[in-house]
Amino acid sequence: MKWIKKIFLFGIPLLLVILIIIGSLIFSGTRKIPEKNIETMLILGAQVRGNPAVPSKVLQERLDASLPYLKENPTTKVIVSGGQGPDESDTEANVMEQYLIAHGIDEKRIQKEDRSTRTEENIANSKKRLHSNHVVIVTSDFHMYRALMLAKRAGINASGLPAKSTSSATFKSYCREFLALPYGILKDW
């Protein structure tokens, strides 16, 4: 019975401290400000829906966040990164490319990386297409800290442009990130 009491006395406070640290790291990613005139932007994919495929709410938020930067920095090239999931009718990269073109971005500025299905793959596969080792990454605010961590691990000097999450799935996404971030940190240990 004493060991149960010890678990409650030490385990629960320890768990709370860990959750606060993880939450602080995730929250820090929501406050990133991108550097200007970066040669390459990397937009990380998210689910596409329908046939013909259109961006999900999360993906549209990422694309919409990228547009002002791309219009203010007309020499910045953009890599759209995302493959095709089993429930998707097209690759995320194709859908992102079509969206950017429809919103005034010259297709000559866009490169597609259409094989990735996870953030780590997005970073690794896109690294091969980078024009320089300095990139601005666009992803959801809840996902930014982990994306920048993975980019740094891959040897990429990155700044972040977080897309504000407003979809109904935001709570679920933050919860998922609370599990994915510790896994990503511990994976290399």
C-alpha positions as a Markdown table, in Angstrom:
| # | Residue | x | y | z |
|---|---|---|---|---|
| 1 | Met | 0.0 | 0.0 | 0.0 |
| 2 | Lys | 2.9 | 2.4 | 0.7 |
| 3 | Trp | 4.2 | 2.0 | -2.9 |
| 4 | Ile | 0.9 | 3.2 | -4.3 |
| 5 | Lys | 1.1 | 6.2 | -2.1 |
| 6 | Lys | 4.7 | 6.9 | -3.3 |
| 7 | Ile | 3.5 | 6.6 | -6.9 |
| 8 | Phe | 0.9 | 9.3 | -6.2 |
| 9 | Leu | 3.3 | 11.5 | -4.3 |
| 10 | Phe | 6.1 | 11.4 | -6.8 |
| 11 | Gly | 4.7 | 10.0 | -10.1 |
| 12 | Ile | 1.8 | 12.4 | -10.6 |
| 13 | Pro | 3.9 | 15.6 | -9.9 |
| 14 | Leu | 6.6 | 14.2 | -12.2 |
| 15 | Leu | 4.0 | 13.5 | -14.9 |
| 16 | Leu | 2.7 | 17.1 | -14.5 |
| 17 | Val | 6.2 | 18.6 | -14.8 |
| 18 | Ile | 6.8 | 16.5 | -18.0 |
| 19 | Leu | 3.5 | 17.6 | -19.5 |
| 20 | Ile | 4.2 | 21.3 | -18.7 |
| 21 | Ile | 7.7 | 21.0 | -20.3 |
| 22 | Ile | 6.3 | 19.3 | -23.5 |
| 23 | Gly | 3.4 | 21.9 | -23.6 |
| 24 | Ser | 5.9 | 24.7 | -23.3 |
| 25 | Leu | 8.0 | 23.4 | -26.2 |
| 26 | Ile | 4.9 | 22.9 | -28.4 |
| 27 | Phe | 3.7 | 26.4 | -27.5 |
| 28 | Ser | 7.1 | 27.9 | -28.3 |
| 29 | Gly | 6.7 | 26.7 | -31.9 |
| 30 | Thr | 3.5 | 28.8 | -32.2 |
| 31 | Arg | 5.4 | 32.0 | -31.7 |
| 32 | Lys | 8.0 | 31.7 | -34.5 |
| 33 | Ile | 8.7 | 34.6 | -36.9 |
| 34 | Pro | 10.3 | 33.7 | -40.2 |
| 35 | Glu | 13.4 | 35.4 | -41.5 |
| 36 | Lys | 12.9 | 37.5 | -44.7 |
| 37 | Asn | 14.2 | 36.7 | -48.2 |
| 38 | Ile | 15.0 | 33.0 | -47.5 |
| 39 | Glu | 15.8 | 31.3 | -50.7 |
| 40 | Thr | 13.6 | 28.2 | -50.1 |
| 41 | Met | 10.3 | 27.6 | -48.3 |
| 42 | Leu | 9.2 | 24.1 | -47.4 |
| 43 | Ile | 5.4 | 23.6 | -46.9 |
| 44 | Leu | 4.7 | 20.3 | -45.0 |
| 45 | Gly | 1.7 | 18.4 | -46.2 |
| 46 | Ala | -1.4 | 17.3 | -44.5 |
| 47 | Gln | -4.4 | 15.3 | -45.5 |
| 48 | Val | -6.3 | 16.0 | -48.7 |
| 49 | Arg | -9.9 | 15.1 | -49.2 |
| 50 | Gly | -12.4 | 14.2 | -52.0 |
| 51 | Asn | -12.1 | 13.3 | -55.6 |
| 52 | Pro | -10.9 | 15.6 | -57.1 |
| 53 | Ala | -8.7 | 16.1 | -54.1 |
| 54 | Val | -8.8 | 19.5 | -52.2 |
| 55 | Pro | -6.8 | 20.6 | -49.2 |
| 56 | Ser | -8.2 | 19.6 | -45.7 |
| 57 | Lys | -8.8 | 22.5 | -43.4 |
| 58 | Val | -5.3 | 22.0 | -41.7 |
| 59 | Leu | -3.6 | 21.9 | -45.1 |
| 60 | Gln | -5.4 | 25.0 | -46.3 |
| 61 | Glu | -4.3 | 26.9 | -43.2 |
| 62 | Arg | -0.7 | 26.0 | -44.0 |
| 63 | Leu | -1.1 | 27.1 | -47.6 |
| 64 | Asp | -2.8 | 30.3 | -46.7 |
| 65 | Ala | -0.1 | 31.1 | -44.2 |
| 66 | Ser | 2.5 | 30.7 | -46.9 |
| 67 | Leu | 0.9 | 33.0 | -49.4 |
| 68 | Pro | 1.8 | 36.5 | -47.9 |
| 69 | Tyr | 5.4 | 35.4 | -47.4 |
| 70 | Leu | 5.7 | 34.1 | -51.0 |
| 71 | Lys | 4.1 | 37.3 | -52.4 |
| 72 | Glu | 6.4 | 39.5 | -50.3 |
| 73 | Asn | 9.5 | 37.5 | -51.2 |
| 74 | Pro | 9.1 | 36.9 | -54.9 |
| 75 | Thr | 12.5 | 35.2 | -55.3 |
| 76 | Thr | 11.7 | 32.5 | -52.7 |
| 77 | Lys | 11.3 | 29.1 | -54.2 |
| 78 | Val | 8.8 | 26.7 | -52.6 |
| 79 | Ile | 8.9 | 23.0 | -52.0 |
| 80 | Val | 5.5 | 21.4 | -51.4 |
| 81 | Ser | 6.0 | 18.1 | -49.6 |
| 82 | Gly | 3.5 | 15.3 | -49.1 |
| 83 | Gly | 2.8 | 11.9 | -50.6 |
| 84 | Gln | -0.5 | 10.1 | -51.0 |
| 85 | Gly | -2.2 | 8.2 | -48.2 |
| 86 | Pro | -4.4 | 5.2 | -48.8 |
| 87 | Asp | -7.5 | 7.3 | -48.4 |
| 88 | Glu | -6.4 | 10.2 | -50.7 |
| 89 | Ser | -7.2 | 10.5 | -54.4 |
| 90 | Asp | -4.0 | 12.5 | -55.2 |
| 91 | Thr | -0.7 | 13.4 | -53.6 |
| 92 | Glu | -0.6 | 16.2 | -51.1 |
| 93 | Ala | 2.1 | 17.8 | -53.1 |
| 94 | Asn | 0.0 | 18.0 | -56.3 |
| 95 | Val | -2.9 | 19.5 | -54.4 |
| 96 | Met | -0.7 | 22.1 | -52.7 |
| 97 | Glu | 0.9 | 23.0 | -56.1 |
| 98 | Gln | -2.5 | 23.5 | -57.7 |
| 99 | Tyr | -3.7 | 25.6 | -54.7 |
| 100 | Leu | -0.6 | 27.9 | -54.8 |
| 101 | Ile | -0.9 | 28.4 | -58.6 |
| 102 | Ala | -4.6 | 29.2 | -58.2 |
| 103 | His | -3.6 | 31.8 | -55.7 |
| 104 | Gly | -1.1 | 33.6 | -57.9 |
| 105 | Ile | 2.2 | 31.7 | -57.2 |
| 106 | Asp | 4.2 | 31.1 | -60.4 |
| 107 | Glu | 4.5 | 27.4 | -61.1 |
| 108 | Lys | 8.2 | 27.9 | -61.9 |
| 109 | Arg | 8.8 | 28.7 | -58.3 |
| 110 | Ile | 7.3 | 25.4 | -57.1 |
| 111 | Gln | 9.0 | 22.0 | -56.7 |
| 112 | Lys | 7.1 | 18.9 | -55.6 |
| 113 | Glu | 8.3 | 16.2 | -53.2 |
| 114 | Asp | 5.5 | 13.6 | -53.4 |
| 115 | Arg | 6.7 | 10.5 | -51.7 |
| 116 | Ser | 6.6 | 11.4 | -48.0 |
| 117 | Thr | 4.0 | 10.2 | -45.6 |
| 118 | Arg | 5.6 | 11.4 | -42.3 |
| 119 | Thr | 7.2 | 14.6 | -41.1 |
| 120 | Glu | 10.6 | 13.0 | -40.8 |
| 121 | Glu | 10.3 | 11.8 | -44.5 |
| 122 | Asn | 9.1 | 15.3 | -45.6 |
| 123 | Ile | 12.3 | 16.8 | -44.1 |
| 124 | Ala | 14.7 | 14.1 | -45.4 |
| 125 | Asn | 13.2 | 13.9 | -48.9 |
| 126 | Ser | 12.9 | 17.7 | -49.3 |
| 127 | Lys | 16.5 | 18.3 | -48.2 |
| 128 | Lys | 17.6 | 16.8 | -51.5 |
| 129 | Arg | 15.8 | 19.6 | -53.3 |
| 130 | Leu | 16.9 | 22.6 | -51.2 |
| 131 | His | 18.6 | 25.4 | -53.1 |
| 132 | Ser | 20.5 | 26.4 | -49.9 |
| 133 | Asn | 20.8 | 25.0 | -46.4 |
| 134 | His | 18.6 | 27.8 | -45.0 |
| 135 | Val | 14.8 | 27.3 | -45.3 |
| 136 | Val | 11.6 | 28.6 | -43.9 |
| 137 | Ile | 9.3 | 25.8 | -42.9 |
| 138 | Val | 5.5 | 26.2 | -43.0 |
| 139 | Thr | 3.4 | 23.9 | -40.9 |
| 140 | Ser | 0.7 | 24.1 | -38.3 |
| 141 | Asp | 1.4 | 26.0 | -35.1 |
| 142 | Phe | 1.1 | 22.8 | -32.9 |
| 143 | His | 3.6 | 21.0 | -35.2 |
| 144 | Met | 6.2 | 23.7 | -35.6 |
| 145 | Tyr | 8.5 | 22.8 | -32.7 |
| 146 | Arg | 8.9 | 19.2 | -33.8 |
| 147 | Ala | 9.3 | 20.1 | -37.5 |
| 148 | Leu | 12.1 | 22.5 | -36.6 |
| 149 | Met | 13.7 | 19.9 | -34.3 |
| 150 | Leu | 13.7 | 17.3 | -37.1 |
| 151 | Ala | 15.1 | 19.9 | -39.6 |
| 152 | Lys | 17.9 | 20.7 | -37.2 |
| 153 | Arg | 18.6 | 17.0 | -36.7 |
| 154 | Ala | 18.8 | 16.6 | -40.5 |
| 155 | Gly | 21.4 | 19.4 | -40.7 |
| 156 | Ile | 19.0 | 22.1 | -42.1 |
| 157 | Asn | 19.1 | 25.6 | -40.8 |
| 158 | Ala | 15.4 | 26.5 | -40.6 |
| 159 | Ser | 13.2 | 29.2 | -39.4 |
| 160 | Gly | 9.4 | 28.7 | -38.9 |
| 161 | Leu | 6.2 | 30.2 | -40.3 |
| 162 | Pro | 3.5 | 28.6 | -38.2 |
| 163 | Ala | 0.0 | 28.4 | -39.6 |
| 164 | Lys | -2.6 | 29.2 | -36.9 |
| 165 | Ser | -4.8 | 26.2 | -36.3 |
| 166 | Thr | -8.5 | 26.9 | -36.2 |
| 167 | Ser | -10.0 | 23.6 | -37.2 |
| 168 | Ser | -12.2 | 21.4 | -34.9 |
| 169 | Ala | -9.4 | 18.9 | -35.0 |
| 170 | Thr | -6.9 | 21.3 | -33.2 |
| 171 | Phe | -7.4 | 19.7 | -29.7 |
| 172 | Lys | -6.8 | 16.2 | -31.2 |
| 173 | Ser | -3.7 | 17.5 | -33.0 |
| 174 | Tyr | -2.2 | 19.0 | -29.9 |
| 175 | Cys | -2.9 | 15.7 | -28.0 |
| 176 | Arg | -1.2 | 13.8 | -30.8 |
| 177 | Glu | 1.8 | 16.2 | -30.7 |
| 178 | Phe | 2.1 | 15.6 | -26.9 |
| 179 | Leu | 2.9 | 12.0 | -27.8 |
| 180 | Ala | 4.9 | 12.6 | -31.0 |
| 181 | Leu | 7.3 | 15.1 | -29.5 |
| 182 | Pro | 8.7 | 13.0 | -26.7 |
| 183 | Tyr | 9.0 | 10.1 | -29.1 |
| 184 | Gly | 10.9 | 12.3 | -31.6 |
| 185 | Ile | 13.2 | 13.5 | -28.8 |
| 186 | Leu | 13.9 | 10.1 | -27.4 |
| 187 | Lys | 14.3 | 8.4 | -30.7 |
| 188 | Asp | 17.9 | 9.4 | -31.1 |
| 189 | Trp | 18.9 | 8.6 | -27.5 |
